[in-house]
Amino acid sequence: MNLPLNPAAPDRAGHQAIPLTADAFATLVAAHQPRVLRFATAFLGDRHLAEDVVQEALGRLFERRSRYPLEELFGPYLVKTVARLCIDHRRVRQAEGRRVARLTPKPVPSPAATAETREVADLVAVAIGQLPDRERACFLLTVCEGLSYRDAAETLSLSYAEVNNAIHRARTMLRTSLGNVVEAKR
């Protein structure tokens, strides 16, 4: 019988970690990267910075691929890693005194409907960018990425109630900050 010299230990949930090959890892990345890149871009407000954060998260998972059952749980591990890196990055930027998002209205094509739509989208992006980290992460994962409250709770290591409360607070803050936009549309 051939036993591995260094068998991977089971994780907390009892899953046996089977090291992924580089090809298997690349396949999982291709399946999950677009979703976490959208999340990171929405969270950070900067596509290039989001790409860096996602690359860092993928590097961390690749280095630790023998320690976790990534084949079954790659998506949740990746989202959780990206979410934590986004929060960490935001905290560093705040500590340095820089703005989180530099969203300025951009020139739009001449049709009035397109301009109005873009203006509203910019206002919504700014309002989401001003949410506290926890509320923003919960809101983006559930509303923008379509995760259930339970999946978001697991991803962010929060309870279901904490996610529910954070989303309620996020919606309340957005309603307050975007109230004039909604009234103007009526």
Rosetta blueprint (number, residue, H / E / L):
1 M L
2 N L
3 L L
4 P L
5 L L
6 N L
7 P L
8 A L
9 A L
10 P E
11 D L
12 R L
13 A L
14 G L
15 H L
16 Q E
17 A L
18 I L
19 P L
20 L L
21 T L
22 A H
23 D H
24 A H
25 F H
26 A H
27 T H
28 L H
29 V H
30 A H
31 A H
32 H H
33 Q H
34 P H
35 R H
36 V H
37 L H
38 R H
39 F H
40 A H
41 T H
42 A H
43 F H
44 L H
45 G L
46 D L
47 R H
48 H H
49 L H
50 A H
51 E H
52 D H
53 V H
54 V H
55 Q H
56 E H
57 A H
58 L H
59 G H
60 R H
61 L H
62 F H
63 E H
64 R L
65 R L
66 S L
67 R L
68 Y L
69 P L
70 L H
71 E H
72 E H
73 L H
74 F H
75 G H
76 P H
77 Y H
78 L H
79 V H
80 K H
81 T H
82 V H
83 A H
84 R H
85 L H
86 C H
87 I H
88 D H
89 H H
90 R H
91 R H
92 V H
93 R H
94 Q H
95 A H
96 E L
97 G L
98 R L
99 R L
100 V L
101 A L
102 R L
103 L L
104 T L
105 P L
106 K L
107 P L
108 V L
109 P L
110 S L
111 P L
112 A H
113 A H
114 T H
115 A H
116 E H
117 T H
118 R H
119 E H
120 V H
121 A H
122 D H
123 L H
124 V H
125 A H
126 V H
127 A H
128 I H
129 G H
130 Q L
131 L L
132 P L
133 D H
134 R H
135 E H
136 R H
137 A H
138 C H
139 F H
140 L H
141 L H
142 T H
143 V H
144 C H
145 E L
146 G L
147 L L
148 S L
149 Y H
150 R H
151 D H
152 A H
153 A H
154 E H
155 T H
156 L H
157 S L
158 L L
159 S L
160 Y H
161 A H
162 E H
163 V H
164 N H
165 N H
166 A H
167 I H
168 H H
169 R H
170 A H
171 R H
172 T H
173 M H
174 L H
175 R H
176 T H
177 S H
178 L L
179 G H
180 N H
181 V H
182 V H
183 E H
184 A H
185 K H
186 R L
